[in-house]
Amino acid sequence: MSESHQFTCSICGEPSGTICVYCTKDACSNHLCEHCGRCSDCCECHLLHEAAGFGETAQ
């Protein structure tokens, strides 16, 4: 009999089955970056995007 372990997201408390590759805390899919695999607390992708000018609105 196979048993599925369910954990709790350390950020929002929702059920989670994955962990952050950096800090190894449980993180649900809403708080895990698809690009780097880090949770939203550890992810630095948004810093790279901001430095490159992604997401800026034209004025």
Order of alpha helices (4+ residues) and beta strands (2+ residues): beta-beta-beta-beta-alpha
